């Protein structure tokens, strides 16, 4: 499974929980990516817990194809930010 995990207010809400989830998912052969609306140059995530897809405010689904989305604000999966 390809799992897209939002960073801000999702991963950051409980990093220990998500670190365990990412570790277990990887052990079971799943692919976890942090998918964020951030810009890579000016808003890079320091020491990310998984590979990061930076969408630069573009709708997340346009840049990453996930089987499962975990996001506190699902609107950003399908719409661009202003």
Secondary structure, DSSP 8 states (H G I E B T S, - for coil): -EEEE-TTTTGGG-HHHHHHHHHHHHHTT-EEEEEESS-TTTS--TT-SS-EEE-TTS-GGGT---SEEE-S-THHHHS---
